[in-house]
Amino acid sequence: MIDILKLNIDKKYIDRFTIFIVYISMLFMIIPRYFIEVTGSNMAENIFNGIYLVFFIPYLYIFIYNIKNKYHKNSIDFILLTLYLIIVLISMIFSNNPFNSFLGSTSRHDGYLTLIMYYLIYVDSKNITDKNDVMKIIKIFIIYAIISTLYSFIQVYLPVNMFSAKYFGHMGYGFQANPNFFGTYTLLFTSLSLFISLFISDSKFYKVSTIIIFTGLVMAESSGPFFTFLLLFIGVIIYVLIKRKDLIKKVIIWLLLFIGLYVIINYSLIYVNQKIYNLNIDEHYTISGDIRSIINVFNNTQNTQNVVQTEHSELYDSFNNISSSRFMVSDDVIDYIKRDNHIWLGSGIDNLNIYHLGSITDGKFNFWIIDKAHNIYLNMIAETGIFGFIIYISWMIVIVVKGIKSKNKYVYLLLFGLIGYNIQGIFNINVIYVMPYYYILTGMMMGLIEGDRHETRKH
């Protein structure tokens, strides 16, 4: 007991403990959303505060242990992320509501306390440097994603029942609270599972998991993550055609599978919810509707005269369908950044509140609040200022460059998933249901890179 308090434990036990905490903490992230689903009470969201409190202690212990025993390296990525933490702290202190910014809003839980957790998770995960441990963790995460996807089948294809409140009608959202967040989650693990099945392991598990989690990506009906996956898959096709012609047959099979799964899932969930449950499904809340809108945009741009003649042209309507009000939100956030020197320090993390006039009904003004920019990069400028944005982007660039320079296929695996996450961030926001996975995977990637460098120096 004294050795534990004095941080004198053998490193191998700390490394095992780190892996255990990573497993358990991510499993517990599922619990709050399930309670909300079955109880209908948002009070269950407060469970997140308990989860942070419980897991903050072991993550902090691991962090201090590695610092004290000099297992931690002051690498450029660590310095940049630490600097980002300091910049966000300054932004929080000078915000109009530092208390809210520290704890996070009751709906997002994305305040400074959460950022500290991400920081500890990332730094601790860098000590997971064995490829077998990395693969075991990814496999467990993929199992969690399969469970969440199977649960989304209940949400999408069954009526309201004791297990699901069907909050988003025809759209799946798993344990991630929102179809957009679920789309981001399934994008991340579909990408990792596909990469493993193509380039690392021929195991049936990864083939089956890719199929299952991809259905979740379709059920989310979130176009940003879905189109990002298509972009990643096109990248895989190009790479295979140039470098790995031996995999062409596999890639063609996957292409046909993805097309078939998309058609079956997308149109069956629309049919079931429209015809059986009599739900009114807005077309631009479906991937097929957004695809049709994109086609309309390209068709109509061939005749610019029609666009000039009327604001209500088909092109205009199609453009609105694709954007789903995101461009309007972005415009409001950009205006906010320009006002009152918000560009320097921002509003404070998770402290953005912009009132937007939604409509006027019977002479009454109806406002709704914009608390996120629906673009992680724009949102970062709005909440932490231009300096926070520059530091964070620098951290991301360092990670991507180091990943590209590596010759480790397990690094490429993690980089593949992380690039996909960062691309979809143009259309989405960071949320507590996905971000811990992002920091764990990024930390493990950097751990592998630093481990390879250490092995090279030994030889």
N, C-alpha and C positions, 0 to 999 in steps of 0.2 A: 504493500500500500504506500509506503514511504517512497519507494522507487517511482511509483506512478506520479505522486505529487511532485517529486523532484525531477521528473521528466528523464529518468534514467533507464527507461525500458529499451530492450533490444529493438533495433530498427525494423526487423522483419515482422514483429508483432504490430507495430504501428502501421506498417504497410498493409497487413491483413485487416486491421481495424479500419483503415481508410476505405478499403474496398467494401467492407461490410456496411459502413455508414452510407456510402454512395448507393448501395442496393436499397437499404431500408428507407433512407430519406426520400428517394424517388417513389418508392411504393406508397409512402404516406401522403404524397402529393395527390393521390387518387381520392383519398377519403373525403375531404371537404365537399367536392363536387357531387359525390354520390349521396351524401347526406342532404344536400340542397335538393337533389333530384327527387328523393323519396319523401322529404318533409315539406318541401315547398317554401322553406324559410331561408332567407339570405343570412340569417344570424349564423348559420353553419359556416359561413365564410370566416368567422372569427377563429375557427379551428386553425387557420393558417398561422395566426399569431402564436398559437400553442406549438405548432410544428416548428416555427422559427426558433422559439425559445428552447425547445427540447434539443434540436439538432445544432443550434448555434454553439452550444458548449463543446460537443465533440469536435466539430470543425475547427473551432478556435484552439482547442487543445492540440490537435494535429499540427495546426499552423505554428503555434508557439514551440512545440517540440522540434519541428524541423528547423526553425530559426535558431533556437538555443543550441542544438547539436550540430549546426552548420551543414545540414543537408540541403538547405535552400540556397539557390543561386540568384544573385541580383542581376538577372538578365534584362535585356532591353524591354521585353514584353512585360515583365514584372514592374519595372520602373514606370513605364507608361501607364499601366493600369492603376498603380498606386497614385500617380500624379492625377489621373482622372478622378479617383476617389477624393482627392484633396480639392480639386476644382469644383466638384459637385457639392462638397461640404460648404465651400465658400458661397456657392449659389444658393444653397439651402438657408444659410445664416442670413443672407440679405433678401430672402424672399418675403412675401407679405404674410406667409403662414408657415414658419419654420417647423412648428409642431406637426402639422399635417404632412409636410414634406419629409420629415424624419420617419414617421410611422407609416406613411403612405395613406392614400384615400381608402375609405371603407369598401369601395367597389373594386379597386385595382390592386391594393396592397403592394404598390410598386415604388415605395419610398426609399429613403437613404438606408434604412435598416435592411431592406431587401438587397440593396446594392452591396452592402457589406457581406451579406450571405453569399452572393454571387462571387465576390472577390475571394472569400475564404474557400469556396467550392473550387474555383479555378486554380488557386495556388496549391491547395491540397491535392487536387487531381493530377498536377504535374509530377507528383511522386509515384504515380502508377506508370511504371516504365517497362514492364514486361508485356510483350505482345499477347501472351496467353491470357493474362489478366484483363487486358484491354478487350480481347475478343469475348471473354466471359461476360464482362460488363455490358458490352454491346448486345450480346445475345439476350441477357436478362431484360434490357431496355426494349428490345424487339418483342419479347414476350409480353411486356407491359402494353406495348402498342397494339399487339394482337388482341389482348383483353379489352382494351378501349374500343377497338374497331368492332369487335363482336357485340359489345354493348351498344354501339351506334346502330347496329342492325335492329335492335329492339326499339330504339328511338325512331328509326325511319319507317320500318315496315309494320310495326304494331300500333294499335290505338293507344290512347292514354291508359296506363295500367299502374300497378303498385310499384313497378320498377322504373318507370319512366314517365315524366310529365309531358314529354313531346313539346318542349318549349319553343322549338324552332320549326315546327311543322314537318315539312318534307326533308329537312336538312339534318345530317348527323353531326353530333358535337362531342360524342364520347364522354370522357371525364375532363374535358378541356373548357367547358363553360360556354363555348361559342363556336359556330361552324368555321369562322376564319381561323381561330386559334387551333381547332382540331385539324384544319387543313394544313397549317404550318407544321404541326406535330407529325401528321402522317406523311407529309412531304419529306421530313427529315429521316424518318425510319424506313420509308419505302426506298429512298435513295441509298441509304446504307445497306439495306438488305439486298437490293439489286446489285450493287457494286461487289458485295461479298460473293454472291452467287455467280457473277461473271468472271471475276478476277482472282478470288482467293480460295473459295471452297465450293465444291460441287455437291455439298450436302443438300438433301431434300428439304431440310428445315428452312433454309434461306430462300429456296424457290417458293415453297408454300407461304412463308411469311411475307414475301414480296407481293404475292397475289392477294393475300388477305388485307394487308395494310393499304395496298393500292385501292381496293374497294372502299376503304375508309376515306381516302383522298377524294374519290369521286362522290361519295355520300355527303361529304362536307359542302359540296357545291360552291366552293370558294375558288374563284377563277385565278387569283394571284398565285397561290401555292400550286394549283393544277398546271397552269401555263409554265411556271418555273420548272416543274418536273419535266414537262415536255422539252423545255430548253436544255435541261441536263441530259435527257435521253438523246436528244439530237447531238449533243457533244459526245456522248458515248458512241453513237453511230459513226461520227466523223473519225474519232480516235481508232475505232475498230477497223474502219476502211483503210486507214493509213498505216497503223502499226500492228494490228492483231487480226489479220484476215482469217485466222483459224477460228475466230469467234463469230464470224458473219452469220452462220446458220443459227446460233443461239440468239443473237440480237434480233434476227428476223422473227424467230418464234416469240420472243418477248414483245416485239412490236405488234404482232397479230393478237397476242394475248391481251395486251393493254387496250387495243381497239375494241376487242370483243367484250372485255370486262366493262369498259366505259359505256358502251351501247346498252348492255344488259342492265347495269346498275342505274345509270342516269335515267333511262326511260321507264324502267320498272318502278322506281321510287316515285316518279312523277305520276305514272298511271295509278299506282296503289293509293296515293294520297289524294289525287283528284277524283278518281272514280269510286273508290271504296269509302274513303273517309271524308269525301266532299270538301276538301280543303281548296281554297282559292290560292293557286300558286302563281306568283308574279314571275314572268318569264326571265326577267333580269336577275332573279335569285336562283338561276340554274346555270350550269356551265354551258349547256346546249344553247341557252338564250344568249349568253355572251358571245359564243362562237358565231351565232347567227348575226348578232349585232356587228361583230368585226367584219363579217363578209359584206354586210350592208354598207358599212363605212367605205370599204374598198370599192364596192360597186358604184356607190354614189359619188366618190371623188373623181370618177371618170367624167362627170358632168358638173363642173363647178358652178355653172349658171343656175342650177336648181338650188344650190346652197345659198347663193346671193339673194335669190328671189324671196325666200321666206325663212324666217327664223325657225319655223316649225317643220322644216323639211325632214325627210326620212333620215338623212344623215345626222341631223341635230338630235333626233329622238334616239337613234342608234348609239350615238356618242354618249348620251346621257345614260343609256342602259349599261354601257360598259363601265362608266365611271362610278356608278352607284353612289353619287354625291361626294366621292372622295376628292375630286378636284375642287368642289366648293369648300370642303373642310380645309384643304391645303391652302386655298386662297385666304381664308379667314385666319389661319395660323401664320401665314406669311405677313399679313397685315399686322397681326399682333407683334411679331418679331420686330417689325419696322418701327412700331410705336414706342415712345418713352425709353429708348435705349435698351429694350429687352434683348437685343442681339448679344450683349456683353455677358450677362449673367443668367438670362432666362427667368422663368417663373419660379424656379426651384423644382427639383425632381418630384414628379407625380402631383404637381401643384397647378397645372394648367386649367384655367377656367375661362372659356370664351363663350359669351352668350350670342347665340345665332337666332335671328328671326326666322322661324320655320314657316309660319303662316299667319294670316289674319282672318279670324272667324267671327262674324257678327260684331265687327268693330273691336274685337279683342285681339291683342298681340300674343301669339304663342311662341315662346322661346324654348330652345333646347340648348344644352351645354355641350360644348366641344372640350373634352378633357384629354384627348389624344389626337395626333395629327394623321393617323392611319398611314404613316410613313416613318419608320424608326429613325431615319436620319434627320428629317425635318423636325420630328418630335424632339430629338436630342438638342437641336439648336434652340427650340422654343423653351425647353425646360432647363438646360444646363448652360446655354450660351455658346457663342462661337468657339471659345477656348476649349470647353468641354468636348465639343464636336470634333475639333481638330485633333485633340489628344486621343480620343477614342478611335477615330478613323486611322490615325497613325499606328495605334495598337493593332487594329485589324490588318493593315497593310504589312506590318512586320510579321504577323502570324502567317498570312497567305504567302508571302515571299519565302519565308523559311520552309513552309510546307512544300512549295513548288521545287525548291532547291534540294529537298530530301530525296533519297533514292529508296525509301522504305515504303513498301506497298500498303502497309497499315496506316502510315501517315497520309498517303493518297486517299485511302478509304475515308478517313475522318475529314480530310480537306474537301472531298467531294460533297459530303453532307453539309459542311459548314458554308461552302460557297452557295449552295442552294438556299440555305437559311438566309444568308445575307442578301441574295437577289430578291427573294420574296418579301424582304423587309421594306422594299420600295412601296409595297401595297398593304403592309400590315404593321402591327405594333408589337413591342416586346411585352410578354405576359408571364406571370409567375408559373403558369402551367407548362411552359415550354423552355423558358430561359435557363433553368437549372441544368437541363440536359445539354444545352448549348455550351455552357461554361465547363461542364464535366468533360464533354467530348473535346473541346478546344484545349483544356488543360492536359488531357491525356495525349493529345497530338503533340503538344509542346514537350511533354515528358518523354515521348518516344524520340523526338528530334534531339533533345539534350542527352538522352541515354545513348543514342547512336554516336553522338559527338564524343562522349566519354569513352566509349568502346574503341573508337578510332584512335584516340590519344593513347590509350593503353597499349595498342599494338604499334 
